[in-house]
Amino acid sequence: MQLHETLNINLRRINKTIEDIVRLDRDVPSSSVISKSILALIRSGGKRLRPLMVIVGSRFGTLPTGKLQLQLAAAVEFIHASSLIHDDIIDRSDMRRGQSAMHTITGVSEAVHIGSYMSARVIELLSGYSSNKDRYIHDLSAVATAQLCLGEYEQLEHRYDYDLTLEQYLEKSRNKTAQLMATCLRVGALSTEADPELADLLYTFGEHIGMSFQIQDDLLDFTQTPDILGKPSGSDLIQGQVTLPVIYALQRPELAATIRAIHSGSTPREINEAINIIRSSGALQQTEQLSHDYLNKAQDIIDQLSSFPAYQDLQSLLDYFAGRDH
């Protein structure tokens, strides 16, 4: 059973609402490169985790889940999709979900503008959903405009930076991934008038599973085959992304020199050697342990919310994230 089925959420309605964001924009003709490119990206796959988290969060409020929550769910996926466009350009990744990345089809400049349009379009829509009292919607706009950009910039700034600290890595992961997931739960809850303290607790839960999600993503780059990843194994290292397994492996002096020697002009043989020593260094086990630590913190929050019927949905989310790397 897929996650949306476990959560009893109608994914077709969410997908239609996501596509309507661009289809109903009178300034963007359906025949345009912008429209076609965005719809192709949206239809290329994805679990719709962030929209699902909005709906789950909304089940902790006192109002029923309805049209507004569906619109918010669609908006967060639009935010996420726009960040993928910029991510692929920054990472110089030619593949996305096993298909050609947008910038390889449209060109880099065009893809940058399409991603920027998507961010602006979401902010425009969110401003129409909110009133002065709906500060939570402004929080979502802030994530779209500031935190994701910071995460993307930090990723670019630290290419081949082998002095990146664990604290810097965690902050980058928080900005790039965890804050949006956390905001999804919080926005969903506040949109149905959940108690603000409860919404903050859901935010913390989302941040924990978001951190685990990003750490697992970094781990998969070293453990899964190219067919499963939709890109070459070790792509993060090849592109100069210093992820958690690399940070842990660098703590072993006898391995550090080989890893630090990797740069944009390294040969496939040099890269494969570095990948292999990282795999055999024990760094992957350390990375997995930190991922599990975040999931354990998330479980503690679920236990605190057991009096709410929707706590079972949080458990389903946690179970999904815990099983994602198996």
Helices and strands as residue ranges (DSSP letters): H 3-6, H 11-23, H 33-42, H 49-58, H 67-91, E 95-96, E 99-100, H 102-106, H 108-129, H 135-142, I 143-147, H 148-157, H 166-173, I 174-178, H 179-191, H 196-223, H 226-229, H 235-238, H 244-250, H 253-260, H 268-279, H 283-304, H 311-323
